[in-house]
Amino acid sequence: MRTPKKSLPAAVAVLTTSVLALGIGTATSSSAQTLQNDKPLKPTIVLVHGAWADGSSWSAVTSKLQSAGYTVDVEANPLRGLASDAQYLHDLLATIPGPVVLVGHSYGGMVTTSAATGNPNVKALVYVDAFIPDQGDSVGALAAAQPGSDLDPNSSINAVPIHDASGNVINADVYIKPDQFAGLFAGGIPAKQAAVLAATQRPLTSSTLGETLAGVPAWKTIPSWDLIGTADKVLPPAEQEVMAHRAGAHITEVDAPHLSMISDPDAVTGVIVDAARATS
């Protein structure tokens, strides 16, 4: 006697049940494997450059961090204004899953301090020869604090006016004069390399220098680390120390100029890795 054939719906139901059973078994096995191999997730390192620079200033540090197994994202800081630059970084951070160590150099510290506020994924802030502002602080005011920056806005910059569609001047882009760039930013860096840095600098809008931090600074709730270059002529080490102590940062001092991530990438990388390990 022949066994009756199952109807098509019945056969599909049997096949579906078998597939689901296989899937559940696979998922259970995969889950167990994940738990067995569970290790602390390394944070993504987000590097933010300052004014008169671009992402290439982080090249040596990026290479060292990648060699150590970290995912690195070098943000192209727009340099158009503190509020808009911070919003851009805030939006970028929202696209990165998992923990983040956020690193800012110079003016980049203003941006990171604003952008990270309220973001639970940012586990550590690292400042590299950077501004660490409190609410109401501006780049201009902090740089002018005693003993004061060697970067004189009256004699060290070239300004290029920015016009609107009607021809009205609405702002200006400020550049460091090429013949002063090496002395201010790049002490100890080979002259040819310093000349390239001067030629490829990206400008900051003039209005940004007076723009103040409007919200609560991120370091109020996020632990911070600070590397201070003791040969910095742009942001005086004494002022950096005041800001770092105010923020309760872990401080490392190195004999380096303002562009310490270029002159001493090992030291800068070491501080970033210390912050990353502290988040695990």
N, C-alpha and C positions, 0 to 999 in steps of 0.2 A: 504494500500500500504506500503510495507516494505521499510525502509530507506536503501539506498545502503551502504554496508560496506566500510570504508575507506581503501585505499591501505596501505600496510605495511610502505612504506616510509612516507606517509602522517601521519600515526599514530605516527611514531617515531618523526616526526617534531613537532607534537602537544605536545608529552610528553617532548621533549627537551625544548620547549618554556616554558612549565609549570615549569620544574625544574629550568631553568634559572631565571624565574620570582621569584620563591621561594628563590633561592640563592641570588638574588639581594636584595630582601626584608630582608633576614636574615643578609646580609652584612651591609645593611644600619642601621638595628637595632643594630648590634654589634658595628658598628662604633660610633653610637650615645652613646651607653653604655660606650665605651672606653673614649670618650670625657668627658662624665659625671663624670667618675671615675678617670680622668686624675690627676696623682700626680707626683711630681718630682721623677725620678728614682734614687734609692740609688746606689751609685757607688760600683763596685767590689773593694775590698781591696786586693792588691797583696803585700805579705810580702816576703822580700828577706833577707836571713840570711847572716852573714859575714863569715870570715875565722875562722877555728878551731871550727866550729859549724855546726848544721844541722837544718832542719825545725822544729824539736821538741823544739827548743829554743823559738818558737813563740806559743807554745801550750796554755798557759794561756791567752795570748792576743787574739788568735784565738777564744777560747771559749767565751770570753767576747764580741767580735765583732759579733759572730754568735747569741748570745743571744739578741743582740741589733738589729737583723734583717739584718745584712750585709752578703753578699756572700764573702767568703774569699778564696783566692788561695795562698798557701804557696809554693813558687818556690824552687825547689831543685837546688840551685846555684852550678854549676859544680866546681868552684874554680880551673880552669885550666889556667886562664890567662884573663886579663881585656878585651881585644878585643873579645875573643871567649865567655867569660861569658856574656858580654853585648849583643852580637849577639843572644845568646840563649834566654836571657830574652826578647829581641826585638821580636823574633819569637813567644815566648809565649804570649806576650801582643797582638800580631796580631790575636790571636785566641779568645780574650775576647771581646764580643760585649758591647757597651755602655761605660759610663764613668768609669774611673779607678782612685783610689788613690794608688799611688805607694810608698811603705815604704821600706827603706833600713837601716840595722843595720851595723855599722862599715864598713868593706870593701864593704858590700852590697851597701853603699852609692856611692862608685865609679861606681859600675855596673849600678845602677838606673840612675845616672846622665848622663851616656852615652846612655843607652838603650832607654830612654824616649824622647830623642831629635827628634822632628819632628812627634811625635805621637799625633794626635789631641784628642785622647780618654783619655790621661793622664791629668787629671784636677788639680792634686795636688801632690806634692812630700813631703814625710815626712822622716826626717832623725832622727835616734835614736842612739845617741852616735856614729855618723857616720862621715866618710870623705865626705866633700862637695867640690869636686875638681873643679878647673878651668882648662882650656885647658893647657896642658903641665905639670900638677901636677901628682905626683906619691904617692903611699902609703908610700914608704920609706922616701921621702922628707918631706911629711906633718907630719909624725909621729916624725921625727927628729927635727922639728921646736921647738923653745924655748917654754916652758921649757923642752921639749923632753919626749918621752915615757919611762916608766919604763921597757918596754919590750926590752931587749937588744938582738939583733940578734946574738951577739957573745956568750952569756951565757944562753939565755932563751930557745933555740930551739934545737931540734934534727932533723937532716937532713937524709932523706932516698933517695939515688940516684935513678934516673929513667934512665933505659937503653933502647936503641932502639934494634931492632931485631938482630943487629950485635954485641951487647954488649957494645956499646959506651954510655957513660954517656951524656944525652942530657938535663937533668934538675934535680931537686931534690924536693921532698915533704918535707915541713917543719912542724913539730909538736911543740907545746909548751911542755916543760918538765913537766911531771905530778906533780912534787913537787912544781912547781912555778905557776901552772894554777890557783889555788884558790886565791892566793895572788894578781895576776895580774887581773884576770877577774871577780872573784866571791866574792868579799868582802861583808860580810853581808848575803851571801847565806849559808844555813846549810851545814856543812862539808860533810855529806854523799852525798848530792845532788851535791856539787861541785866536789866530787871525781868521780861521774858518768859522769859529764860533761867533766872532764879531760880525762876519759877513752874512751869516745865516740866521741872525737873531730875528725873533718875531716881536712886533711891537705890542705895547699895552696902551689902551686908551687912556688919555690924560685924566679923564673924570674918575677913573678907577682909583687913583691915588688918594682921593678924598672920600671915597665911598666907605661907609661904616658897616660893621657886622650888625645886622638887624635882629637876629634871633639869639636863642640860647646856644652858646658854643658847645660843640660835641664833646670836648674834653671834660665837661661837667659830669658826664655819665659813662664815658668810654676811656679805658686806661690808655696812657700815652707814653711814648718814648721819644727822646730828642737827641739828635746828634748835632753838636755845636762845633763849627770850625773856628779855631782860635785865631786864625789869620784872616777872618772874614772882614772885608772892608765895606761891604754893602749893607749888611745887617750886623751891627756891632755885637761881639760876643757877650758883652756886659748886658745888653738889652735882651739878647737871647736867653741868658740865664734868668733874668727877671721873669720873662714870660714862661719859661720852663718850670721854674719853682712855683709860680702861680697856678699852673696847670697840674702840678703834682707829677710831672713827667720823670721817667727814668732817664738820667742824663749821661751821655757819653761825650767826651771832648777829644778832638783830634786836631793835630797841627795841619790845617787845611784851609784853603780859600773858600769863597762863597760857593763855588762849583765843586764841593767836596765829593759828590758822586762821580765826578770825572777824575779828580786828582787822587782820590782814595776810595775806590769802589769796594775794596775788601772790608773796610771799616763800616761803610754805609750798609753793605749787604749783611754784615754781622749783626747790626742793630735791628734790621728788618727781620732777620731770622729769629733773633731773641724774642721779638714781639710776637711772631707767628707761633713759636713754640709755647709761649705763655697762654695762647688762646686754646691749646689742645686740651 
